[in-house]
Amino acid sequence: MAYKLPDTATAPFCPSEIRGTVEVAQDAPLFQRLLKFTGPGLLVSIGYMDPGNWATDIEAGSRFGYGLLFVVVLSSLAAMALQCLSMRLGIVTGQDLAQLSRARYRPAVVRGQWVLAEISIIACDLAEVLGGALAFHLLLGCPIAWGVALTALDTFIVLGLQGKHFRHLEAIMLGLIATVGIGYIVELFWIKPHWPDVAAGLMPSWKTLTEREPLYLAIGILGATVMPHNLYLHSSIVQTRVVGPGAAAKASAIRLLRVDTLFSLTLAMLINAAILILAGAAFYAHGHRGVTEIQDAYQLLAPIVGTGFAATLFAITLLASGQSSTFTGTVAGQVVMEGFLHLKIPCWQRRLITRGLALIPAFIGVAVAGEKAIGQLLVLSQVVLSLQLPFALYPLIRMTDDPGLMGEFANRWWTRALAWALFVIITAANLWLAAQTFGWV
């Protein structure tokens, strides 16, 4: 599929028009080239700190203190490895995972992959709806149902970004990530965790996972970490960096984008760790070991920390987390629709469709179950994501293993072994999470 390079600095950020928006001179100083390549990883990292992650991290911290902190770290390391595969696929082939899947598989398989990818995007957006609605409820005091309705307004934000340069979108993401990160730095400064205990939680403990409940939560953390649509998204947006022809230029781009990926996902890991640490220090250490809802965490923070602004800051960071995923979900939706179907629609229409489909279960859940539906629907969204993940992982690993497609950039034996080991572990863990959630075991 041919892509038209934008001819001005005000190109829209939709996937069919973002190729080549950031030119990188190969003879520029290393630091300058590194800055030019920084950005795609930030967009991908948003999916690793959305409200679905908050739900699992808060429950893990409140029930088991820092005992599952090592699971956050190991899950993030696995995500880094898989996102690096996606990035390398996009740079080497000049196509994204969805386009390559369309070219390699039968039409029926392609349509199935597209449906599953769309379901994962809608499930992820459901988490953003719930997180945003809850943030509006906590900040404005409005009913949850009204908060759900307010989240539909982000379609106008996406419409307002039409005509903006892709780097502007990356800058917005950096600002939202900074809001979440700074918010948690302040929260941790107020709550003052016992850092030697935090350090002990970083050490893997298989004894911790021998019991049913911590194992279930550990699988939940893993299932909420690696997002299937991020694999499609990353292989596409790395192509916003123009690299010269030849293997040497591609190798240089891969090295610089690997730094971008590792740096960005490290930020996401630190934020997820901060959520768990905050829950452990604020709730577990003070005897509140049954905090499983985000709104319960909000209500308890102020009296424990000693300042009402702590709870307000918590809600602000939740809103920033939910809104940031709105933008990346829009771009991911465009990527899978164009890649699998060769179908192009304006970004705001894509946003409206995705958000509209996510609003339906959110409204139904709140109408039937009230506020307690938030936690249940957040868990459900993560289970749905987990069930889609193997269908994105399998073609990604197969393609990056293929020397006919990747040439000298095909996976080496140790990368291949690691990737397939992660596939087996993540697939088994996610299936176990789904089985636990639906009561099959």
N, C-alpha and C positions, 0 to 999 in steps of 0.2 A: 504494500500500500504506500503510495507516494505522499509525502508531506510537503506542504508549501512553507518555506522559511519566511518568517515575518520580516518585513522590510522597514519597520519602524520600531522605536523603543516603547511603543504603546500597544504591543500585541496582546490580545486576550490570553487568558491563562488556560483555555480549553486545550486538551491534549493534541487535537489535530493541528494546532497552530502554535505550539510551544517549542517545537524542535528548533534548536539553534539560537535561542534567545540570549545566551551568554557565551560570547566568544572568548577563547582562552589562547593567548599567544604562547607558543611552545618555548620561546626564548625569554619569557618574562621571569623575574626572580621567583624562587620557590615559594616564598611567603605570599606573593601576589597571586600566583597560580592556585595556591591552597585556598585563599579567600574566594577566588572565583568559583572553585569547585564546592565550596561550602553552601549548603542549602537543601539539596534533595533529601539528605538524611534527616533534616529537621522536620520536613513534611511527613516523612515516614514515622518518625519517633512519636508524633502526636497520637497514633493509634495505640501506643504502649502506655499511655497515661490517661486514658479516657475514664468516664465514671464507672465502667464495668470493672476496671482494675481497682478503683477505689473500694468497691464493695468487698472484694475478696481480701484486699490488704487490711482494711479496717477490721474485718471479722477475725483474720488471722492474728493481728496484733492484740486485739482485745481478749482473745481466748487463750493464746499461747505465748504472749509476750513477744520476745525477739526470736523465739525458737524456730520460726519458719523464714527468717531473713535470708538464710542461705538459698532457699528455694527461689526467691526473687532474683538473686544474683545468678544462679545457674540457668534459670529460664531466660534471663536477659542475654546471657552469653550464647545460648542456643539461638535466640532471635538474631543476634549479631551475625552469626555464621550463615544463617539462611538469607538474611537481607543482603549480605555480601555476594551470595550466589546470584540473587536476583539482579543486583547492580551489575555484576560482571556479564550476565546474559544480555542485558540491554546495551551495554557499551560495545561488546564484541559483535553482536549480530545487527545492531541498528534497529532492532524491533523489540517490542515488549512481549511478555509471556502470553498475553491473550492473542496477539497477532500470530505468534509462532504456533500456538495451539490450533488456531484455525487452519494454518497451512499444513499441519502434520496429522491431524485427526479427522475422522469421518464427520460429516455434517451432523449426524445425530449426537455424536459424542460432544461436538463443539457446542451444540445447543444446550446439552445437559450441563456442560461446564459453565456456560453463560448464566443459566438459571441459578446454579449453586453460588456463583460469584455474586449475583444480584441479591440473593438471599442473605449472604454474609454482609453485604453493604447495608441492607435494610436493617439487619439485626444490630449492626454496629450503630446505625443511626438511631435505632430505638434506645440504645443506652445513652446517646447524646440527648435525645428528647427527655428522657427521664431525669438525667443529671441536670439539664437546663431548667426543667420544670421545678425540680426540687430546689435549685438555687434561687429561682424567682420566688418560690414559696417562702424560703428562709429569709431572703433579703427584703421582700416587699410585703410579706404577710398575706399574699393572695392564696386562694384555694389551689390545690395541686392541679385541678382540671384547667383553671385559668393559666397556670404556669405552662401546662402542655400546649395550650393555644398560643401563648406568647412565643414559644419556640418556632412556630411557623414563620415568624417575622424574619428569621435569618435568611429566607429566600431573597428578601430585598437587599440584604447585605451582599449576597453573592451577585445579585444583579448590579449593584453599585461597583463591583470589582471588574465588570466587563470593560475591556479596553485597557486594563492595567498590565504592566510588565510582570512577567513571572517572578522576577526578583522582588517585586513589591509584595507578592503573596508570601514569599519566604520570609521577608522582613516582618510581616504581620504575625506569622507563626512564631518567629523568634520572640516577638514581644509578648505573645500569650504564654509561651513556655516560660519566659522570664517571670511573668506574673505569678505563675504557679510555683516556680522554684523559689522566688524571693518570699512568697507567702509562707512556704514551709520552713524556710530558714528562720524567719521570725517566730513561727509557731514553736519550733524546736528550741529556740533561744529562751522562750518563755517557759516551756515545760521542763527543760533541763533533764534529758534522759541520763541514765547512768551508763556512760560510754563503755566501760569494761564489759558490762552485760551485753551491750549492743555488739561489741566485737566478738563475744562468745557466740552470738547468734549467727555470725558469718561462717562458722565452722560447720561443715556438713555433719548431720547427725541422723544416721539411719534408724537409730533407736526411736527418735521422734516420730518417724514415719511408720513404725510398726503398729501403731494404734489407728483405728478406723477414722476418727474425726480429724486428726491432723493430716492424715494421708489424703482425705477428701479435700481439705482446704488447699493442700499443696498442689493437688491436681487442678483445682480451681484456679490457682495462681498461674500455673503453666498454661491452662486452657485459655485464660484471659490475656496472655502475654503475646503470643504469636498470632497476628491477624492475617487471614488468608488474602484479603484484598490488598494488603500492603505489599505482597509479593508481586501482584500485577502492577501496582502503582509505582513501585521503586524501579522496575525494569523500564518503565516509560519515562519518568521524569528525569532520570540521569541523562537522557538524550537532549536535555536543555543545554548541555555543555557541548560546544563544538570542539571536537578533537581532530587533529590532522590525520591524513591517511597513513596506513601502515601499522605494523605490529608494535613498533616502539611507541607511537603516539597513544595507542590503545592501552598498552601496559602502563604508561605514565598516568593516563586518566584513571585506570583501575586503582593504582596506588593512592592517588589523591582522593578519589571518591571513597576508598576504604577508610581513610582517615576521617572523612566527613561522616560516614556511617557509624563508625565506632564511637566517635565523639558524641554524636547526636543520641545514639542509643544508650550511651553511658549516662547522659543527662536524664533520659527517661528512667533508667535503672535507679539513679539516685533519688528521683522524685517518688517512684514506687516504694523504694526503701524508706524514704522519709515518712510516707503515709503509714506504713507498718510500724515504724519506730514511734511515731506520734501516738498511734493507737495503743502500743505497748506501754509507753510511758504515762499516758494520760488515763487510760482505762484499766489495763491489766494490773499495773502497779498500784492502783487505788481501789482495787477490788471490784471494778465494773467489768466482769468477764463475760457478759452476755450481749455486748454491743454488736449487733449484726446489721443495723440499718444506718445509713448515712445521716438521716435526720436525728437519730438518737445520739450519734457522735457530736452533732452540732449542739444539741441541747446540753450535753454534759461538759463541753469544753469550757464554757465561761466560768462556772463555779469551780472547776478544777484548776484552771490556769489563773483565775483571779481577775480577769478583765473581759468585759463583754466584747471588746474588739477582736478577741481571739476567735470567737464564733463567727463574727462578721467576715473576718479575713478568710476563714475556712470556706464560707459560702461563696466569696468572691473567686477564690481559686477553683472551686467546683464549677462556677459559671465559665471561667476562662478555659478550663479543661474541656467542657462540653462544646463550647463555641469553636474552639480550635479544630476539633474533629469535623465540624461542619464543612470546612473548606476542603480538607483532604478527602472527605467522603465524596464531595462533588467531583473532584478530579478523578478519583478512583472509579466512580461510576461512568464517567466519560471514557476512561481507558478501556474498561471491559466492554462497553457498548460498541465503541468503534473497533476494538480489536476482534471481538467475536462476531459481530454482526455487520461491520462496515456501515453502521448507522450513526449519523451525526445530528445532534439537536443542540440548541443553545444551552449554555451552562445553567442559566436560571430555570429553564424548563426541566433539566435533569435534576436540579436541586428540589424543585417543586414536586416531582414525581416521587423521589426517594423519601422526602420528608412527609409527603402525604400518606405513603404506605406505612411509614413508621408511626404516624399519629394514630392510625386506626387501632392497633393493639394497645397503645398507651391510653387512649380514651376509654376503651372497653375495660381494661384492667383497673383504672382508677374509678370508673363508674361502678364496677362490680365489687371490688375489694377495698376501695379507699386508699389511704396512704400506705398501707402495708403491701399494696401491689407493687410499689416501687422496687423494693428489695427482691421480690419474687421475679419480676420482669427483668431486672438487671441480671439475675442469675440465669434466667432462661435465655437471654440474649447471648450470654457467654457460651452456653451449651450449644446453641445454634451455630455460633462461630466455630466452635471446636469440631463440630461434625463436618463442616465444610473444608477444614484445613487440609486433610490428606489429599483432596482432589486438586488443590493448588500445589502442594508439595511434590507430589509424584511427578507431574510433567516438568516441574522446575529442575528436579534432580536428574531426571532422565536427559533433559536437554543439555544441561551443563556437563553431563558425563560424555556427551556425544562428540567425538573428535571431528566428525564430518560437519558438524554445525559450528563448533567452537574452535576448531583447529588447535593451535598450540596452547590455547587458553582453556582447554577441557580440564575437568577436575583431575588432579593427581590422585594417586591411590589412597593417600591418607585423607584427602578431602572427600573422596567418594565414600570411604568407610565411615567417616564422621557424619556425612550427610544422611546416609541410609540408616545409621544408628539413631540419629535424631528423628528420622521419619518413623521408625518403629516405636521409639519411646514416646514421642508426642502423640502418635496415633493411638497407641495403647492407653496412654494416660487420658486422652480426650474421650475415648470410648468408655473408659471406666467412669469418668466424670458424668457422662450422659446416662450411663446405666444407674449410677447412684442417684442422680437427680430424678429420673423417672421411676425409681423403685424397682428396677429389673434385677438387682442383686442385693 
